[in-house]
Amino acid sequence: MTRRFAPRLALYAAFAAASLLLALALGRSDLAVLGAPFAVFVPLALARSERAAVHVAFSLSADRMIEGEHVEALLELSAPAGAERVDFVLALPAALRPDPPARALAVHLEPGRTERFPFTLSPASWGAAEPGAVTLRVHDRFGLVYEDAVAPSALALRVYPRLERLRRVAAPLRTQPFAGSQIARATGEGIEFADIRPFQFGDQVRRINWRASARRGELLLTESNPERTSDVVLLLDGYADVRHGGAGTLEPLVRAAASLAEAHLARRDRVGVITFGTEVSWLAPASGDRRCYQIVEALIETAVVRSYRWHNVEELPPRTLPPRALVLALTPLADRRMLRVMLHLRARGFDVVAVEVSPVALVPAGRDGPGELARRLWLLSREALRFQLERVGVPVVALDERGSVAGAVEEVRAYRRFARSAGG
């Protein structure tokens, strides 16, 4: 604590000194009598002024929550020896909205008694936030000395983005040779019917279709598609965050990534995350319920810091991008460095899908002729980026105005069906 003197102390001391000096100069004893109480009170009050130890405790009903929920908070103040008056205010970040609103309060602390102040916190958006610190001012009983202190909360509140439940996901072109929920295109041991073909030497007898064989007069075999797992890598664009007012492209991008990760993990796929930005961070593909929490924890740490550094895919460990992986690149298409990464991955044979978090709605229309012309040129440049990706076989799908992922997934599925039919 920082010990300070109240302004009234200087006023009292100045009044006592002035009264005594005037009494000596003018020879008037009544002036000395007028200033004598202040001259006695000031040193006596300073001598009896003691430091008050105030303990601050801050607690939350939960340290993890989902976006849109509320968490109960409790602030506790106590002083073993008591405190005449404690002024305090809780400094909260803009991402946390308290109910009732935060304001400065004053309380008298009895010895050994704890004063409790409950309130509710409503996070404005997902992310990691600290409830802030408590600023204290402890006054002595005479109001001449006070002590200032700041007590940090030492707590962290993690708000998970609200996930969109997806009924279907984009199927990868190639699967991995492990059991899963994804129907492989190749034939093999499985339960999904694929085709009927003539029996050949070496085929298993138990796979003979006796009903079709009796109808055709020859041995026919039932082929099936096996259920396999697939590797999905979420590639996040941390190079740019287009913002206007309080809205931006980073929030829907992370929310869409979390929804996709949860949907693929529910199908027993292996999911990994790669973030390109100021630094490159990654999580190698894995499956299981625990992986979903690990991915969400990594996503809420995603931030955009201005940087001009170029990154290369070769910087990643080999297992981060396994062969036959489906790469879902979530990007606002606002930085050509991300375009270069997607083209590089496609050139290496990866199945890449670009999920665009469009920033067009965040950029206001031009107010004059040159401004409107600049906006039209910007839109044309974005169309050129999409054409450059689609020309090499990277489908570009966009989230809708509400940031829903389901529509983008259906676009990918339709693109895959059209590509197969067009290719024969």
C-alpha positions, -999 to 999 in steps of 0.1 A, spaced: 0 0 0 11 36 -7 6 59 23 -6 94 15 -19 124 35 -53 138 29 -56 175 17 -73 184 50 -42 176 69 -22 203 52 -52 227 57 -54 220 94 -16 224 99 -16 256 79 -45 270 99 -29 261 132 5 277 122 -12 308 108 -32 313 140 -2 310 162 19 334 141 -9 359 139 -13 357 177 24 364 183 24 392 157 -8 410 168 -5 401 205 -40 386 205 -45 354 226 -79 347 211 -62 337 178 -39 313 197 -69 298 214 -86 294 180 -57 275 164 -46 255 195 -72 226 189 -59 221 154 -22 222 166 -30 195 192 -53 174 169 -29 170 140 1 154 158 -22 134 181 -41 120 151 -9 112 132 5 94 163 -26 72 166 -30 65 129 -23 28 122 -20 9 90 -50 -11 82 -45 -45 65 -74 -51 41 -78 -86 25 -95 -89 -9 -109 -122 -22 -125 -126 -56 -143 -157 -67 -163 -170 -97 -189 -196 -98 -172 -211 -129 -140 -204 -147 -153 -218 -180 -185 -209 -197 -202 -209 -231 -208 -177 -250 -242 -161 -240 -242 -175 -205 -237 -157 -172 -213 -163 -143 -218 -153 -107 -190 -134 -91 -183 -125 -55 -160 -98 -40 -151 -102 -4 -134 -75 18 -121 -81 53 -97 -64 78 -85 -83 109 -81 -50 129 -110 -33 111 -110 -2 89 -129 30 93 -137 35 56 -126 16 25 -134 31 -9 -131 5 -37 -140 0 -73 -136 -31 -95 -120 -24 -129 -134 -47 -155 -124 -51 -191 -149 -41 -219 -155 -78 -227 -172 -83 -193 -205 -66 -185 -213 -65 -148 -248 -65 -134 -253 -42 -115 -229 -19 -133 -195 -13 -117 -192 18 -96 -172 31 -67 -184 21 -33 -175 28 4 -177 4 33 -169 3 70 -151 -30 80 -156 -43 115 -127 -64 130 -130 -100 119 -161 -94 97 -162 -100 60 -183 -78 37 -195 -96 5 -206 -80 -27 -222 -104 -52 -227 -95 -89 -232 -111 -123 -208 -111 -152 -220 -113 -188 -192 -118 -214 -198 -98 -245 -180 -123 -267 -159 -155 -266 -122 -154 -255 -100 -153 -224 -107 -125 -200 -95 -115 -166 -120 -100 -142 -97 -71 -136 -83 -56 -103 -98 -40 -73 -85 -5 -65 -87 3 -28 -84 35 -7 -83 28 31 -89 59 53 -79 62 90 -104 70 117 -96 107 116 -96 111 78 -61 126 77 -42 96 62 -52 72 35 -35 43 18 -39 33 -19 -36 -3 -31 -44 -24 -62 -54 -60 -56 -54 -81 -88 -81 -108 -91 -56 -135 -102 -84 -153 -120 -90 -161 -157 -124 -166 -173 -125 -185 -205 -155 -181 -227 -160 -208 -253 -177 -198 -286 -213 -211 -291 -211 -240 -315 -233 -246 -345 -246 -281 -346 -239 -294 -381 -260 -324 -394 -235 -331 -422 -199 -322 -430 -178 -320 -461 -165 -355 -470 -128 -357 -479 -118 -371 -512 -95 -397 -496 -98 -415 -463 -73 -431 -440 -69 -469 -435 -84 -468 -400 -119 -477 -389 -143 -447 -386 -176 -433 -397 -167 -421 -432 -177 -443 -461 -147 -448 -483 -149 -447 -521 -128 -479 -524 -144 -513 -519 -135 -536 -491 -149 -550 -459 -178 -530 -447 -216 -528 -444 -224 -502 -470 -235 -517 -503 -213 -508 -533 -218 -531 -562 -224 -567 -575 -197 -584 -596 -190 -619 -609 -173 -643 -584 -135 -646 -589 -110 -671 -577 -98 -662 -542 -130 -643 -532 -145 -652 -498 -175 -675 -500 -194 -656 -473 -196 -626 -496 -215 -645 -524 -249 -630 -531 -269 -663 -533 -302 -646 -543 -287 -627 -572 -266 -658 -582 -297 -680 -584 -315 -653 -606 -285 -650 -630 -274 -686 -630 -238 -677 -621 -220 -669 -589 -222 -632 -580 -204 -613 -553 -216 -584 -532 -190 -556 -528 -193 -530 -500 -176 -498 -490 -157 -499 -457 -161 -473 -430 -129 -453 -426 -117 -423 -407 -103 -391 -422 -78 -364 -412 -91 -329 -412 -69 -299 -407 -84 -265 -399 -62 -238 -414 -69 -204 -398 -59 -171 -413 -44 -150 -386 -29 -125 -410 -58 -101 -411 -89 -91 -391 -112 -67 -410 -131 -47 -385 -157 -19 -385 -171 -6 -353 -174 -35 -328 -177 -63 -355 -149 -81 -373 -140 -112 -392 -120 -130 -365 -150 -138 -343 -171 -157 -369 -140 -173 -382 -131 -189 -349 -167 -198 -342 -170 -216 -376 -137 -234 -369 -149 -247 -335 -182 -259 -351 -164 -277 -378 -140 -293 -353 -169 -305 -331 -188 -320 -361 -158 -339 -375 -148 -352 -341 -183 -365 -336 -177 -386 -367 -145 -400 -352 -123 -381 -376 -89 -369 -365 -88 -331 -364 -59 -307 -362 -55 -269 -362 -28 -247 -379 -28 -209 -374 -8 -187 -397 -2 -151 -383 26 -134 -365 37 -168 -354 28 -203 -366 10 -225 -341 -5 -260 -346 -21 -290 -330 -14 -323 -347 -45 -343 -358 -61 -364 -332 -95 -377 -322 -115 -381 -290 -137 -359 -267 -106 -344 -251 -94 -332 -285 -125 -310 -289 -116 -291 -257 -80 -288 -267 -89 -273 -301 -114 -248 -285 -87 -238 -260 -63 -232 -289 -89 -212 -309 -97 -187 -282 -61 -178 -280 -61 -168 -317 -53 -132 -322 -43 -110 -351 -12 -88 -347 0 -67 -376 30 -84 -392 47 -85 -426 64 -118 -422 60 -146 -447 55 -181 -436 62 -214 -454 44 -247 -451 77 -264 -447 81 -248 -413 55 -273 -399 63 -306 -384 57 -336 -408 28 -350 -388 9 -318 -387 -2 -322 -423 -7 -359 -429 -12 -373 -464 -48 -375 -476 -59 -348 -452 -88 -325 -459 -76 -289 -453 -104 -265 -444 -89 -230 -448 -109 -203 -430 -100 -169 -443 -114 -135 -450 -93 -134 -483 -78 -101 -472 -41 -111 -473 -22 -127 -502 0 -146 -478 -28 -169 -470 -35 -173 -507 1 -184 -512 -3 -210 -484 -34 -225 -500 -19 -227 -534 12 -243 -520 -9 -270 -502 -29 -276 -533 3 -280 -554 15 -307 -529 -17 -327 -536 -38 -318 -505 -75 -316 -507 -80 -279 -499 -114 -261 -493 -114 -223 -488 -142 -212 -464 -145 -174 -468 -155 -152 -439 -165 -123 -461 -156 -88 -449 -177 -71 -476 -205 -62 -452 -180 -46 -428 -166 -22 -454 -190 8 -459 -198 20 -494 -178 50 -507 -192 84 -501 -180 99 -533 -169 88 -568 -133 79 -560 -144 60 -528 -170 40 -547 -145 32 -575 -120 20 -549 -146 -3 -534 -155 -17 -568 -118 -24 -576 -115 -41 -542 -144 -64 -549 -130 -72 -584 -97 -81 -568 -115 -105 -544 -132 -121 -574 -98 -126 -590 -85 -143 -558 -115 -167 -559 -109 -174 -596 -73 -181 -589 -82 -207 -563 -110 -224 -582 -88 -227 -613 -64 -250 -594 -93 -270 -579 -98 -252 -546 -136 -246 -540 -144 -213 -524 -175 -212 -502 -187 -184 -480 -205 -182 -447 -239 -166 -448 -247 -132 -432 -254 -149 -399 -220 -167 -400 -237 -201 -404 -215 -230 -415 -242 -254 -426 -248 -235 -459 -210 -235 -467 -208 -273 -460 -237 -279 -485 -219 -258 -511 -188 -280 -507 -209 -312 -510 -226 -298 -542 -193 -288 -557 -180 -324 -551 -210 -340 -567 -208 -316 -597 -170 -322 -601 -175 -360 -601 -203 -359 -626 -184 -334 -648 -153 -356 -647 -173 -387 -657 
